[in-house]
Amino acid sequence: MTTATTRHSERRISPVFLGILAVTAVTGWATWTGFAEQPGFSVFLFVTAAWIVSLCLHEYAHARTALHSGDISVGAKGYLTLNPLKYTHALLSIVLPVIFVIMGGIGLPGGAVFIERGRIQGRWRHSLISAAGPLTNVLFAIVCTAPFWLDALDGVPADFRLALAFLALLQVTAAILNFLPVPGLDGYGVIEPWLSYNLKRQVEPFAPFGLLFVFALLWLPAVNGVFFDVVDSILKSLGIHEFETYCGQELYRFWQGTNEFCQVSQ
């Protein structure tokens, strides 16, 4: 087993991640109980902390899959500790995704951990390493939407329900964006091992700009509309209606005030 070649300290969960997890739990409790005088503030902290947890798990999934595929270097790099500060680019992996959640309610993909691909044999393994991250977002979305599609919302406070709906929206958008076959994103990493050498060489220079290209497209009203129509359709199939994600985002942006429509709906 490749895990035998990594030291226990390289796999110990980081206090930084445990701290973020604690913030998620405390603010989730505050959102559930209505402890805070300003419910939007607790929702903001809860969703943001939970989103960072999902980013950490996303990167961890890449690293853990790479470890079992032959890249034992991920342990020494600190990727197995779930510490967001150990990622190759904390700005791309954590800071920018959080900023775009605040600005636009979009689960922007983060920067991937650095995998030493030369240590890994087999195209399927390379594809699985790339797919592991967005599959984590899919799993996170299923967990967030479980109370909705299981019809288990009795007794769930409105603020907590709306926070879950918005968090589910972020996970679905992150999964879709990550799976796009655009250079620089995980979706391209899934298909890259199966492409010809010449095609990969031609595409390689565009990889650093793939994420910027996707983000620029989302600023176009027509593209943005189609994208969120797809997202809303997926969420609706999981029991979450559009007004719940809308009101969840309104509650998250507590500094803007709560829309009267959402106050009536609650």
Secondary structure, 3 states (H helix, E strand, C coil): CHHHHCCHHHCCCCHHHHHHHHHHHHHHHHHHHCCCCCHHHHHHHHHHHHHHHHHHHHHHHHHHHHHHHCCCHHHHCCHHHCCHHHCCCHHHHHHHHHHHHHHHCCCCCCCCCCCCHHHCCCHHHHHHHHHHHHHHHHHHHHHHHHHHHCCCCCCCCHHHHHHHHHHHHHHHHHHHHHCCCCCCCHHHHHHHHHCCHHHHHHHHHHHHHHHHHHHHHHCCHHHHHHHHHHHHHHHHHCCCCHHHHHHHHHHHCHHHCCCHHHHHHC
